[in-house]
Amino acid sequence: MSLSDEDTTNVVAIPPTEDLMRDHGVLKRILLIYRKVVKQLIGEKQQESRIQP
């Protein structure tokens, strides 16, 4: 599927600084989720070990 001339006129160029800020935001969210999952996994392992005698 190729873009016609009409389709390319609607494309807005994103400045490099804006692109970098978007990437930074995505990375921050990924790290936030990663840390939360790690804490939950560690917490589950600690709870499981407490249940078993």
N, C-alpha and C positions, 0 to 999 in steps of 0.2 A: 504494500500500500504506500503510495507516494503522496507527498504534499503538493498541492497545486499552488500557484502564485497567490491565490486568494487566502489560502490557509497560512502561508508564511508571513503575510502582512499583519496578522493578528498576534503573532508571537512577540512577547515583550522580553527584552533582554534584562536579565537580573544582574545588577552590579556585583562584582566579586565580594565586596564587603557584606552585602545582604546574603549572598549564597553561603559565605563562611558563618554568618550568624545563624542561619537556618541549620546548617550542619552541626554547629555547636549545640543548638537546642535539642536536636535529635540525639546526639551523643549523651547529653545530660540526662535525657529521659531514659535512654537505654541503661545507663549506669545506675540510675535510681531504681529501675525495675530489677536489675541484676542484684544489687545490694539487698533489696527486699526479699528476693527469692532465696538468696544465700542465707539470710537470717532465718527465714522460715524453715529451710532444710536443716540448718543447725539446730534450731529449736525443736523440730520433730525428732531428730536423733537423740537429743537430750531427754525428751519426754519418753521416748521408747525405752531408753536405758533405765529410767526411773521405774517404769512399770514392771520390768522383768526383775525377778529376785536374783 
